[in-house]
Amino acid sequence: MPIKFAIKYLFAGVLITLFVLVAQQAFAQLNQLTTTLSLGMRGQEVLDLQKFLNLDPETQIADAGAGSAGKETNYFGPATKRAVVKFQEKYKDEILLPYGLKKGTGVSGLKTREKINALSREKTTQSSGVTEKISEAPPAKLIPKEETGLYNVPTRIIIPDINVDAVVEGMGVTPLGAMDSPKGPTTAGWFNLGKRPGEQGSAVISGHYGWKNGIPAVFDNLKKLKTGDKIYVVDAQGTTTVFIVRESRLYDQNADASDVFISSDGNAHLNLITCEGTWNKTEKSYSNRLVVFAEKA
């Protein structure tokens, strides 16, 4: 064999060996994921997510530099999102199809997390014909609501029929006493002075419509929802609550809409709000409000 080819194959063998060693070390250190992770987030679980994704050449964060095997970070950036999309589409039957999705979202939510945790709990792996034992992380502990105050706080909303998969942020009221709105076009906002999705009463989540310069907004197609369509809300503990659409109503922007926030029938409701109608340049507002009323399945 010519020397240059021998060096080439030897170098490739070294790279493979190094990759296997790094993968084994990462597996031994990997913890179970318990939180929905998305673009812009930081923390130990982001680091653990990157370590896991780097175990598979098909879902590696990067080939070299920050985020690559052995150089993982605690920041969920665009490269991590792309890797999550690849992972979701690789296991689409378990992660995407239950929600009616065909393409990865890049958000590590409940189904993604379940699959990652299941794979990371495998007790053995094969490398170079040798079976290596892997430490098994303990199952995630569900901390009661009274201990954390986070149980049922929504972090993600998925509406397959209108292709919505968005991060949910908490929000209150403006200085004038009106319900606040999400900061950007792609996130939804949960009214955190009211009920949490899944609790008895009416939880409210809003989202923008008709963003400037033609930029798509999260609730642009809310009016297309029909009775019977499903809405999925994932909370901070990774629990998914399913709601069924019952009806839609259109309100004038100045109309009394107290029924959107209050209910007394003992059921758990989820009401989605967005704008509709004609844009008023002076008031910088649309003329109507569209509300989709849903109930817990």
Secondary structure, DSSP 8 states (H G I E B T S, - for coil): --HHHHHHHHHHHHHHHHHHHHHHHHHHH-----S-B-TT-BSHHHHHHHHHHTTSGGG-S-SSSTTSTT---SB--HHHHHHHHHHHHHTHHHHTGGGT--S--S-B-HHHHHHHHHHHT-SEEEETTEEEE-----------HHHHS-TT-EEEEEEGGGTEEEEEEEE-B-TTSSB---SSTT-EEEETTS--TTSSEEEEEE---S-GGG---TTTTGGG--TT-EEEEEETTS-EEEEEEEEEEEEETTS--GGGT---SS-EEEEEEEEEEEEETTTTEEEEEEEEEEEE-
